[in-house]
């Protein structure tokens, strides 16, 4: 996951991490753990973030699935 791109999208949409956590129905600390790689976003959470922030498909793939497979 590209945390920097996700945080940039949050700022560009004028949202706060608290607002994103509420939209995901998780605590702020749970969101921070996910952003710091301590736990993973579920598929449902990824879909909610994409919908909540209005992220386009190409950008969503770049954010959430940026690992290269050889």
N, C-alpha and C positions, 0 to 999 in steps of 0.2 A: 504494500500500500504506500502511496505517496502522500504522506501526512501534510507536507508543505502545500501541495496543490489543493488538498481538501480544506485546509485552514484558509487558503487564499479565496476559495469559493465562498466560504462562510462569510468572510469579510466583504467580498464583492457584493454579496446579496444583502449586506447590512444586518446580518444576524450575529448573535453572540453564542458562545459555547453553551451557556445556560439554556438558551432558546432551542438549540439543536438537541440537547439532552432531553428537554421536555417533549419535543416532537418525537423523539425515539422512545419515550416513556422509560428512560433509564436515568440513573443518578448522574450528577456531574462527575463524580469520581469514577464511575464506570466508563463514562465517555473519555476521560483522560487516560484511563488504562488502555482503552482501545486505540486511542491516538498515539500512545507511546509504545504500542506493540506488545503490551503485557497480556492482552486478550484480543480476540478477533471479533469483527463485526459479523453478525449473522446475515444471511441472505435477506431476511426481512428488513433488518436495519439498513442495509445498503440501499434497498429499494425505497425505504422511507426518506433517507437522506437525499437521494437523487430526486425524488418527487418534491420534497420540502424545499430544496434549494433550486429546483428547476435546472438541474445539470443535464446537459446534452449527453447522449449515449457515448460518443467518442471520448468526451472528457471523463465520463464516469469510468470507462474502461481504463483510461490513463491513470486515474486516481486509485482505483481499487484493485486493478489487475496489472500492475506495472512490472512484475517480475518477468524476466526474459527466460524462455525455455529453449534450450539448445537441442 
